[in-house]
Amino acid sequence: MLSTLWPFRQQKKLKKTTPSLGGLGTSVEKSYTPIDQLRLGMYIVELDRPWLDSPFMFQGFEVRTQAQLQAVKNLCAYVYIDATKTRTLSQTNKLGGNAANTSLSKVIDFKNTVPPQKLGSFEREIVKAEKAHAHTTSLINDCMKQAAQGKQIDGWLAKKAITDCVNSVLQSPDALLWLIRLKEKDEHTTRHSLNVAVLSIILGRHLNLPETALVNLGMCGMLHDIGKMRIPYKLISKEGKLEGDELKLMQSHTILGYELLKSSDNIDSCVLETALTHHERLDGNGYPRQLKQASISDFTKIVTIASTYDSIINGRPNQASKTHLEATHQMTKLVGSKLDRDLLIKFIESMGVYPPGCIVQMTSGALAIIVEANERMKLRPKVVVLRNEEGQAMPEEIVDLAKMATDKKGNVYTIKNVVDPQHHHINPKQYYSPKFIDKGFSFRKMAKS
């Protein structure tokens, strides 16, 4: 099952194009566009000046945020866009609205969607991501307390926090992914809610959703389990299988969450729908309404994928946590019954072969932790080598495998496989602090000088 869904084996099926100097295929339809006609959704392929004279990191990008739009307008008098990659206004509006009943597959060609390039670097984004992570965690805690007391949720503040997360993911998804993978576990519902929000946004980014849709999607992830705050804690924390009245009470959290959000201000309908339907299953065996695939929104399907992945990675009650590859393999077995096939493929693509926070073993036997994915060379990310082949601790240096970095013996570092950190007595969460990353980049800069 995994081999049929694994997205990185499908590259040969894609239509080949001849790359140009700008990294674009021969299908480019370049169109002159005065700056006052530039809008969200347009794909810029050329500026009115050399790219090196601009602050933009990549030669070619979709205008996805108001900040990007304003930055281009402040710099240029005109640009050239690629009409074949430009999203229509109707598509942007559909994806940017509530989207509770919008089928993404009608707007997005899943098989041929090209994910956007990162707008910034991991090194520069990690500090901002830490602030967004801390701010959103604090806000979720406040929301949970309000919900537990039966009070309304402040939708405006929630959106503000999620917008910070969206902006961080658009810059470099690896930064927030690093933080949610390695931060010490706190109150389960808070951590799970934030993780699901971030993972949903990362998948949405990979699908090229506009910023407004990403904010709504993040809100869906953050508040999907809010109804659990109305369930007695002793029931939520109870070990073992729930049955009878206890099971019915636990399942009522979907309706309780829906009612709570419905009474709150500045909460979009897609957020209400996800809170109500996130335990529905594609085969109709979910609750509370036994909906089937066609009646479940794509936002709910995305949140379900994110929630399932986070639960497996971080361990459900009485279950050990799994590695990334173990988690994705387990999820493929749920295709058709619980998880949407096309969206799961895109989720696996968005996470990459080696997501940040994974512990890997090199062919030499050395152990390393993944720091940042390489979008062009997926098997050669940036890492920190924790132990050499002899098991000795190594300096906290960022090593870019894409540059064919070598160990002291002159052997090129190559990843052999993902390993369970517990088997090697490694606690990945001890590397959570952004200071660890900052030190690693500083070490590399000193080595170059």
C-alpha positions in Angstrom: 0.0 0.0 0.0 2.7 2.5 0.9 4.6 2.0 -2.4 1.5 2.8 -4.4 0.9 6.0 -2.4 4.5 7.1 -1.9 4.6 10.4 -3.9 8.3 10.6 -4.5 8.1 7.6 -6.8 5.8 9.4 -9.1 8.2 12.0 -10.5 8.8 10.1 -13.7 5.1 10.4 -14.6 5.2 14.1 -14.7 5.4 15.9 -18.0 8.9 17.0 -18.7 9.7 20.5 -19.7 13.0 22.1 -20.8 14.2 24.4 -18.0 15.1 28.0 -18.8 17.5 30.3 -17.0 14.6 31.3 -14.7 13.9 27.7 -13.8 10.6 27.7 -15.7 9.4 25.3 -18.4 8.8 26.0 -22.0 5.1 26.4 -21.3 5.5 29.9 -19.9 3.1 32.5 -21.3 4.8 35.7 -20.3 2.5 38.7 -20.1 3.4 42.3 -19.5 1.4 43.6 -16.4 1.4 47.2 -15.1 1.9 47.2 -11.4 -1.6 48.7 -10.7 -3.0 45.5 -12.4 -1.1 43.1 -10.2 -3.3 41.1 -7.8 -3.2 38.1 -5.6 -2.9 34.8 -7.4 -0.7 36.1 -10.2 2.6 34.3 -10.9 5.5 36.7 -11.5 8.2 35.4 -13.8 10.1 38.6 -14.5 10.5 42.0 -12.8 11.3 45.4 -14.4 14.8 45.0 -13.1 17.3 42.1 -12.4 16.3 39.7 -9.7 19.5 40.3 -7.9 18.4 44.0 -7.4 15.3 42.8 -5.6 14.7 41.4 -2.1 13.0 38.3 -3.5 14.9 35.0 -2.9 13.5 33.2 -6.0 13.2 34.0 -9.6 9.5 33.3 -10.1 6.8 33.2 -7.4 3.0 33.4 -6.9 1.8 36.6 -5.2 0.1 34.9 -2.3 -0.1 37.5 0.5 -1.0 41.2 0.8 2.6 41.8 2.1 4.1 40.3 -1.0 1.8 42.3 -3.2 2.7 45.5 -1.5 6.4 44.7 -1.6 6.3 44.2 -5.4 4.3 47.4 -5.9 6.7 49.4 -3.8 9.6 48.2 -6.0 8.4 47.8 -9.6 6.5 49.8 -12.2 5.6 46.7 -14.1 6.2 42.9 -14.1 5.7 39.9 -16.4 3.4 37.1 -15.2 2.9 33.5 -16.4 -0.8 33.1 -17.3 -0.5 29.3 -17.1 0.4 29.5 -13.4 -1.8 32.4 -12.5 -4.8 31.5 -10.3 -8.1 33.0 -11.5 -10.0 35.4 -9.3 -12.9 32.9 -8.9 -10.4 30.3 -7.7 -8.9 32.7 -5.3 -12.3 33.7 -4.0 -13.5 30.2 -3.6 -10.4 29.1 -1.7 -10.3 32.2 0.4 -13.8 32.0 1.6 -15.3 29.8 4.2 -14.7 26.8 2.0 -16.7 24.5 4.3 -18.5 23.1 1.3 -15.9 23.8 -1.4 -14.4 20.8 -3.0 -10.7 21.6 -3.4 -10.4 19.0 -6.2 -12.8 21.2 -8.3 -10.4 24.1 -7.9 -7.0 22.4 -7.6 -5.5 19.8 -9.9 -4.0 17.6 -7.1 -1.8 15.5 -9.5 -0.2 18.5 -11.2 -0.1 21.1 -8.4 3.4 22.5 -7.9 4.0 23.5 -4.3 5.3 27.1 -3.8 8.9 27.9 -3.0 9.9 29.0 0.4 9.8 32.8 0.8 12.6 32.8 3.4 15.3 30.8 5.1 15.0 28.4 8.0 17.8 30.2 9.8 16.1 33.6 9.7 12.6 32.2 10.4 13.3 30.1 13.5 13.2 33.0 16.0 10.0 34.4 14.5 8.5 30.9 14.5 9.3 30.5 18.2 7.4 33.7 18.9 4.4 32.6 16.8 4.5 29.2 18.5 4.6 30.7 22.0 1.9 33.2 21.2 -0.4 30.6 19.7 0.2 28.2 22.6 -0.8 30.9 25.1 -3.9 31.8 23.1 -5.0 28.2 22.8 -4.6 27.8 26.6 -6.9 30.8 27.0 -9.4 29.4 24.5 -9.5 26.1 26.4 -10.1 27.9 29.7 -12.9 29.9 28.2 -14.4 26.8 26.7 -14.2 24.9 30.0 -16.1 27.7 31.7 -18.7 27.8 28.9 -17.6 31.3 27.7 -17.4 32.4 24.1 -14.2 32.1 22.1 -12.5 35.3 20.9 -12.4 34.5 17.2 -10.5 37.7 16.3 -7.6 37.0 18.7 -7.5 33.4 17.5 -7.3 34.5 13.9 -4.5 36.9 14.7 -2.4 34.1 16.3 -3.1 31.7 13.4 -2.1 34.4 10.9 1.3 34.6 12.6 1.6 30.8 12.1 0.5 31.1 8.4 3.1 33.8 7.7 5.8 31.6 9.3 4.9 28.6 7.3 4.9 30.6 4.1 8.4 31.8 4.9 9.8 28.4 5.9 7.5 25.5 7.0 10.5 23.7 8.5 10.8 26.2 11.3 7.4 25.6 12.9 7.6 21.9 12.0 10.9 21.7 14.0 9.2 23.4 17.0 6.1 21.2 17.1 8.1 18.0 16.7 10.7 18.8 19.4 9.0 21.0 22.0 8.5 19.3 25.4 5.0 18.0 25.8 2.6 20.1 27.7 -1.2 19.8 28.2 -2.2 17.2 25.6 -5.2 19.0 24.1 -3.3 22.3 23.8 -0.3 20.7 22.1 -2.4 18.6 19.8 -4.6 21.5 18.8 -1.5 23.6 17.8 0.2 20.7 16.1 -2.9 19.9 14.0 -3.2 23.6 13.1 0.4 23.8 11.9 0.3 20.5 10.0 -3.0 21.5 8.3 -1.4 24.9 7.3 1.6 23.1 5.9 -0.5 20.8 3.8 -2.6 23.8 2.7 0.5 25.6 1.6 1.6 22.6 -0.4 -1.7 22.7 -2.2 -1.1 26.4 -3.0 -4.0 27.7 -1.1 -4.2 31.5 -0.7 -3.4 33.1 2.6 -7.1 33.7 3.6 -7.8 30.0 3.1 -4.7 29.0 5.1 -5.9 31.1 8.0 -9.3 29.4 8.0 -7.7 26.0 7.7 -5.4 26.8 10.6 -8.5 27.9 12.7 -10.2 24.6 11.8 -7.2 22.7 13.1 -6.7 24.8 16.2 -10.4 24.6 17.4 -11.5 21.2 16.1 -11.3 19.6 19.6 -12.5 22.6 21.6 -15.6 20.6 22.6 -13.5 18.3 24.8 -13.2 21.2 27.2 -16.8 20.5 28.1 -16.1 16.9 28.9 -15.1 15.9 32.4 -11.3 15.6 32.6 -11.4 12.2 34.3 -13.2 10.8 31.3 -10.7 12.4 28.8 -7.7 11.1 30.7 -9.2 7.7 31.4 -7.1 4.8 30.2 -8.6 1.9 28.3 -11.6 1.6 25.9 -14.7 3.7 26.6 -18.1 2.0 26.3 -21.7 2.7 26.9 -22.7 6.1 28.4 -19.0 7.1 28.7 -18.4 6.6 25.0 -21.6 8.6 24.1 -20.5 11.4 26.4 -17.0 11.5 24.9 -18.5 11.5 21.3 -20.7 14.5 22.3 -17.6 16.7 22.2 -18.2 17.3 18.5 -21.7 18.7 19.1 -20.6 20.7 22.2 -17.7 22.2 20.2 -20.0 23.2 17.3 -22.5 24.8 19.7 -19.7 26.7 21.6 -18.2 28.1 18.4 -21.6 28.9 16.9 -22.2 31.2 19.9 -18.8 32.9 19.5 -18.0 35.9 17.3 -15.7 36.0 14.3 -15.7 32.2 13.7 -16.1 31.2 10.1 -18.6 28.4 9.2 -15.8 26.1 8.0 -14.4 26.1 11.6 -17.9 25.2 13.0 -18.2 22.4 10.4 -14.8 20.9 11.2 -15.5 20.9 14.9 -18.7 19.0 14.2 -17.5 16.6 11.5 -13.8 15.8 12.3 -14.8 12.3 13.6 -16.8 11.4 10.5 -15.3 8.7 8.3 -15.3 8.4 4.6 -17.0 5.0 4.8 -19.9 6.4 6.9 -18.9 4.7 10.2 -18.0 8.0 12.0 -20.0 10.3 14.2 -22.2 12.2 15.0 -24.1 12.0 11.7 -22.5 9.0 9.9 -21.6 11.2 6.9 -19.8 9.6 3.9 -17.0 10.9 1.8 -19.0 13.2 -0.5 -20.6 15.0 2.4 -17.4 15.7 4.3 -15.6 18.9 3.5 -12.0 18.9 2.3 -11.0 21.1 5.2 -12.3 18.4 7.5 -10.4 15.8 5.6 -7.2 17.8 5.9 -7.6 18.3 9.6 -8.4 14.5 10.0 -5.1 13.7 8.3 -3.1 16.2 10.4 -4.8 14.9 13.6 -4.1 11.3 12.8 -0.5 12.0 12.0 0.1 14.0 15.2 -1.5 11.3 17.3 0.7 8.6 15.8 3.9 10.6 15.9 3.4 11.7 19.5 1.8 8.6 20.8 -1.8 8.0 21.7 -2.7 7.1 25.3 -1.0 3.8 26.2 0.7 3.7 22.8 4.3 4.4 22.0 5.2 7.2 19.6 6.2 6.2 16.0 8.7 7.5 13.5 7.7 9.5 10.5 7.9 6.5 8.1 6.0 4.3 10.6 3.3 6.9 10.9 2.8 7.4 7.1 2.9 3.6 6.5 0.2 3.2 9.2 -1.9 6.0 7.6 -1.9 4.4 4.2 -3.9 1.5 5.7 -6.7 4.0 6.6 -7.1 5.2 3.0 -10.7 4.9 1.9 -12.1 4.3 5.3 -10.9 7.3 7.2 -8.3 9.2 5.1 -8.6 10.7 1.6 -6.1 9.2 -0.8 -5.2 12.3 -2.8 -4.9 14.5 0.2 -2.8 11.9 2.0 -0.4 11.8 -0.9 -0.1 15.6 -0.8 0.4 15.4 2.9 3.3 13.0 2.6 4.8 15.2 -0.1 4.5 18.3 2.1 6.3 16.5 5.0 9.1 15.2 2.8 11.1 12.1 3.2 12.9 13.4 6.3 10.9 16.0 8.2 12.7 18.3 10.7 13.2 16.6 14.0 13.7 13.1 12.6 16.7 11.1 13.8 18.5 9.4 11.0 21.5 7.1 10.7 24.2 7.6 8.1 25.7 4.8 6.0 28.8 5.3 8.2 26.8 4.6 11.3 26.8 8.3 12.5 23.5 9.6 14.0 22.0 13.0 13.0 18.9 15.0 13.5 17.1 16.6 10.5 17.0 20.4 10.6 15.7 21.6 7.2 14.4 19.8 4.2 16.0 20.4 0.8 13.2 21.1 -1.8 15.4 20.3 -4.8 17.3 17.3 -3.3 14.9 15.6 -1.0 17.3 12.9 0.2 20.0 15.4 1.2 18.6 17.8 3.8 20.5 19.9 6.4 21.3 18.0 9.6 23.2 18.2 12.8 25.4 15.2 13.3 24.9 14.2 17.0 27.3 11.3 17.1 30.0 10.0 14.8 30.3 6.4 13.6 32.2 5.6 16.9 29.3 6.9 19.0 31.2 10.0 20.1 29.3 13.3 20.6 29.9 15.9 17.8 29.9 19.7 17.8 26.5 21.3 17.2 27.2 22.2 13.5 24.7 22.5 10.7 25.8 20.1 7.9 24.3 20.7 4.4 24.2 17.2 2.8 23.3 18.8 -0.5 26.8 20.2 -0.6 28.2 16.6 -0.3 29.7 17.3 3.1 32.1 14.7 4.4 33.1 13.3 7.7 36.6 13.4 9.1 37.5 10.3 7.1 36.5 12.0 3.9 33.4 9.9 3.4 30.3 11.8 2.0 27.5 11.9 4.5 24.6 9.8 3.2 21.4 9.0 5.0 20.8 5.2 5.4 17.4 5.2 7.2 15.2 6.8 9.9 15.7 5.4 13.3 13.8 5.3 16.6 15.7 7.7 18.9 14.8 5.7 22.0 16.7 2.7 20.6 19.8 4.9 20.6 19.1 6.6 23.9 18.5 10.0 22.3 15.9 12.5 23.4 15.2 14.7 20.4 13.4 17.2 22.6 16.6 18.3 24.2 17.4 20.0 20.9 14.2 22.0 20.9 15.6 25.5 21.7 16.2 27.8 18.7 19.5 28.6 20.4 20.6 25.1 19.4 19.9 26.0 15.7 21.5 29.4 16.1 24.6 27.8 17.5 24.7 25.3 14.7 24.6 28.0 12.0 27.1 30.1 13.9 29.5 27.2 14.0 29.3 26.7 10.3 29.9 30.4 9.7 33.0 30.4 11.9 34.3 27.3 10.1 34.0 29.2 6.7 35.8 32.3 8.0 
